[in-house]
């Protein structure tokens, strides 16, 4: 079953962290991907992105990667158990994600 957690605040509160942990199956190896266009000039180097990565690692996830869907193939997302879509430019990100869906089916 696919699960979706929508939050405008990342993992900034204990309630959000508990909700996220409740959705995760951390009994097995988990590959996680963060997609971000927040502050396009910084992307994964932005302090907020690094904080999200650290929060995910604190959830005992095995691997946390970044993917720049503007310049890398979004098809790489199929190998991940969890995808974290960060805000900033969600419609811009969805534009690139839709291209994968439309070319796959």
Secondary structure, DSSP 8 states (H G I E B T S, - for coil): -------SSTT-SHHHHHHHHHH--TTS--EEEEE--TTTTTGGGSHHHHHHHHHHHHTT-SEEEEE-TTTS-GGGGGG-SEEEE-SSSHHHHHHHHHHHHHHH-
